[in-house]
Amino acid sequence: MVPWEGYVSDETMGTFAPIVLYWVYAGGYQLVLHRRPLERYRLHTQAEEEEKNLVGLAAVVRGVLLQQLVQAIVAMILFMVTSDSSTVVVQPPITIQAFQFLVAMLVMDSWQYFVHRYMHQNKFLYRHIHSQHHRLIVPYAIGALYNHPLEGLLLDTVGGAISFLVSGMTPRTSVFFFCFAVLKTVDDHCGLWLPYNIFQSLFQNNTAYHDIHHQLQGTKYNYSQPFFSIWDRILGTHMPYNLVHRKEGGFEARPLRD
């Protein structure tokens, strides 16, 4: 039994809940990002954000909305093709769902690592497609899904579809998986190192880890996203870092390689 049962289908929730959650969670971060009490948790100063970023907030919002439109269309097609309205879907035991969840996480990580890395190594793809995401040198939450439309389709949308299909999860389980993936992705771009943040505490691949990738000296490292850093460690693209306090307040993620 889930709260939306009897009101909307699992397929509808799987399509639109992650989008709504993105704006609620990222919007909350955006509202507090520039509040003075949180300055001591920022990985970059507001001055750095304004000076280094090459795109404005309005353009970022438009880019994210475009990606989410494509994402919703693909999700509706995926659920339409894989669902059978003539049969009742029996939800598997929670242990099976947990296993499917883990499989989906590993599949998504694998897909995104290799596609992401190739977009850096291929000069044409980087210049014309992936560089759009790196216009946000100082990441912030709303910009988590700010990508070129083709990258958004290949990296995030197709990666999510493959994770769903390979794991064998039901549409209901996918609601929780895709919402979790959205929360994790937004948090990885939030630009704040917060105490008691569950994502930053449980995952080594977190906002500081991904911040290294957005820095000039880290663009060829820390490709892994959104969950684990397994592929970076296996294939030699892992860049360790120190998280140090800045004199003017806040933190700085400093790479440990030149």
PEZI-V546020 format. One line per field, one symbol per residue. ss: DSSP state (H for helix, E for strand, L for the rest). burial: b if it has 9 or more other C-alpha atoms within 8 Angstrom, else e. A space follows every 10 residues. Layout:
ss: ???
burial: ???
//
This chain:
ss: LLLLLLLLLH HHHHHHHHHH HHHHHHHHHH HHHLLHHHHH HELLLHHHHH HHLLLLHHHH HHHHHHHHHH HHHHHHHHHH HHLLLLLLLL LLLHHHHHHH HHHHHHHHHH HHHHHHHHHH HLHHHHHHLH HHHHHLLLLL HHHHHLLLHH HHHHHHHHHH HHHHHHHLLL HHHHHHHHHH HHHHHHHHLL LELLLLLHHH HHLLLLHHHH HHHHLHHHLL LLLLLLLLLH HHHHHLLLLL EEEEELLLLL EEEEELLL
burial: eeeebeeebb bbbbbbbbbe bbbebbbbbb eebbeeebbe bbbbbeebbe ebbeeeeeeb bebbebbbeb bbebbbebbe eeeeeeeeee eeeeeebeeb bebbbebbbb bbbebbbebb eeeebbeebb bbbebbbbbb bbbbbbbbbe bbbbbbbbbb bbbbebbebe bbbbbebbbe bbbbbbbbbb bbbeeeeebb eebbbbbbbb bbbbbebbbb bbbbbbbbbe bbbeeebbbe bbbeeeeebb bbbbbeee
//
